């Protein structure tokens, strides 16, 4: 993937109304609708990310910061990954092993602030 290593920490615990709004805007490909969705994503849902400009300076985690990223495919892939994380959250029955110790179930805070890696 061209975006291997890109990570973002985003809020995934959202009202259904917000998810439906994003899905509706994804179907509407107008420039105004897309910019509004990107701005909302950056201002409201994006907590951290490691996306930097050519000089290595991170883009701000704001709507304007996300809109300032010149790679449209990167931004839309990130938002698609976010929608995937919202619609398919980690299963509470999927336990992870750390050595021989069973880790705790993910807390609501952990689920609300999931990390979305891009690429393999």
C-alpha positions as CSV (number, residue, x, y, z in Angstrom):
1,X,0.0,0.0,0.0
2,X,1.3,3.5,-0.7
3,X,0.1,4.6,2.7
4,X,1.9,1.9,4.8
5,X,2.8,3.4,8.1
6,X,0.1,6.2,8.1
7,X,-1.8,6.1,11.3
8,X,-4.6,8.2,12.8
9,X,-6.2,8.2,16.2
10,X,-9.9,9.0,15.7
11,X,-13.1,9.0,17.6
12,X,-15.2,6.0,16.6
13,X,-18.0,6.2,19.1
14,X,-20.5,8.4,17.3
15,X,-24.2,8.8,17.0
16,X,-25.8,6.9,14.1
17,X,-27.0,10.3,12.7
18,X,-23.3,11.3,12.2
19,X,-22.4,8.0,10.5
20,X,-25.4,8.3,8.2
21,X,-24.5,11.9,7.3
22,X,-21.0,10.7,6.3
23,X,-22.3,7.8,4.3
24,X,-24.8,10.2,2.5
25,X,-22.0,12.7,1.8
26,X,-19.8,9.9,0.5
27,X,-22.5,9.2,-2.2
28,X,-22.6,12.9,-3.0
29,X,-19.4,13.7,-4.9
30,X,-19.8,17.4,-5.1
31,X,-16.8,19.5,-4.1
32,X,-18.7,21.4,-1.4
33,X,-20.1,18.2,0.2
34,X,-16.7,16.5,0.2
35,X,-15.0,19.6,1.7
36,X,-17.6,19.8,4.4
37,X,-17.2,16.1,5.3
38,X,-13.4,16.4,5.4
39,X,-13.6,19.6,7.5
40,X,-16.0,17.9,10.0
41,X,-13.7,14.9,10.2
42,X,-10.7,17.0,11.0
43,X,-12.4,19.3,13.4
44,X,-14.4,16.8,15.3
45,X,-13.1,13.2,14.9
46,X,-9.4,13.3,14.2
47,X,-7.4,13.3,17.4
48,X,-3.8,12.5,16.2
49,X,-2.1,11.4,13.1
50,X,1.4,11.1,11.6
51,X,0.7,12.8,8.2
52,X,3.5,15.3,7.4
53,X,4.3,17.7,4.6
54,X,7.5,17.4,2.5
55,X,9.5,19.1,5.2
56,X,8.4,16.6,7.9
57,X,6.0,19.1,9.6
58,X,2.8,17.4,10.7
59,X,-0.4,18.7,9.2
60,X,-2.7,20.0,12.0
61,X,-5.5,17.7,13.2
62,X,-8.1,20.2,12.2
63,X,-10.5,20.5,9.3
64,X,-8.2,23.0,7.5
65,X,-5.2,20.8,8.3
66,X,-6.8,17.8,6.6
67,X,-8.0,19.9,3.7
68,X,-4.4,21.1,3.3
69,X,-3.1,17.6,2.6
70,X,-2.3,17.5,-1.1
71,X,-2.9,13.8,-1.4
72,X,-6.7,13.4,-1.9
73,X,-6.5,9.6,-2.1
74,X,-4.7,9.5,1.3
75,X,-7.4,11.6,2.9
76,X,-10.3,9.6,1.4
77,X,-8.6,6.3,2.3
78,X,-8.2,7.5,5.9
79,X,-11.9,8.5,6.0
80,X,-12.9,5.1,4.5
81,X,-10.8,3.4,7.2
82,X,-12.6,5.4,9.8
83,X,-16.0,4.5,8.5
84,X,-14.9,0.8,8.5
85,X,-13.8,1.1,12.1
86,X,-17.1,2.7,13.1
87,X,-19.3,0.2,11.3
88,X,-17.2,-2.9,12.2
89,X,-15.8,-2.2,15.8
90,X,-13.6,-4.8,17.5
91,X,-15.6,-7.7,18.8
92,X,-15.9,-7.9,22.5
93,X,-15.5,-11.7,22.3
94,X,-12.2,-11.5,20.5
95,X,-9.6,-11.9,23.2
96,X,-5.9,-11.1,22.6
97,X,-3.1,-12.9,24.2
98,X,0.0,-11.2,25.6
99,X,2.4,-14.0,26.3
100,X,0.4,-16.2,28.6
101,X,-1.8,-13.5,30.1
102,X,-5.2,-12.7,28.7
103,X,-5.6,-8.9,28.2
104,X,-8.7,-7.1,29.4
105,X,-11.6,-6.4,27.1
106,X,-11.3,-3.1,25.3
107,X,-12.8,-0.2,27.3
108,X,-15.4,2.2,25.9
109,X,-12.7,4.8,25.9
110,X,-10.5,2.5,23.8
111,X,-13.3,1.8,21.4
112,X,-14.1,5.5,21.2
113,X,-10.6,6.4,20.3
114,X,-9.5,3.7,17.8
115,X,-6.3,3.9,15.8
116,X,-6.8,3.4,12.0
117,X,-3.7,2.2,10.3
118,X,-3.6,2.4,6.5
119,X,-1.9,-0.2,4.3
120,X,-0.1,-3.4,5.1
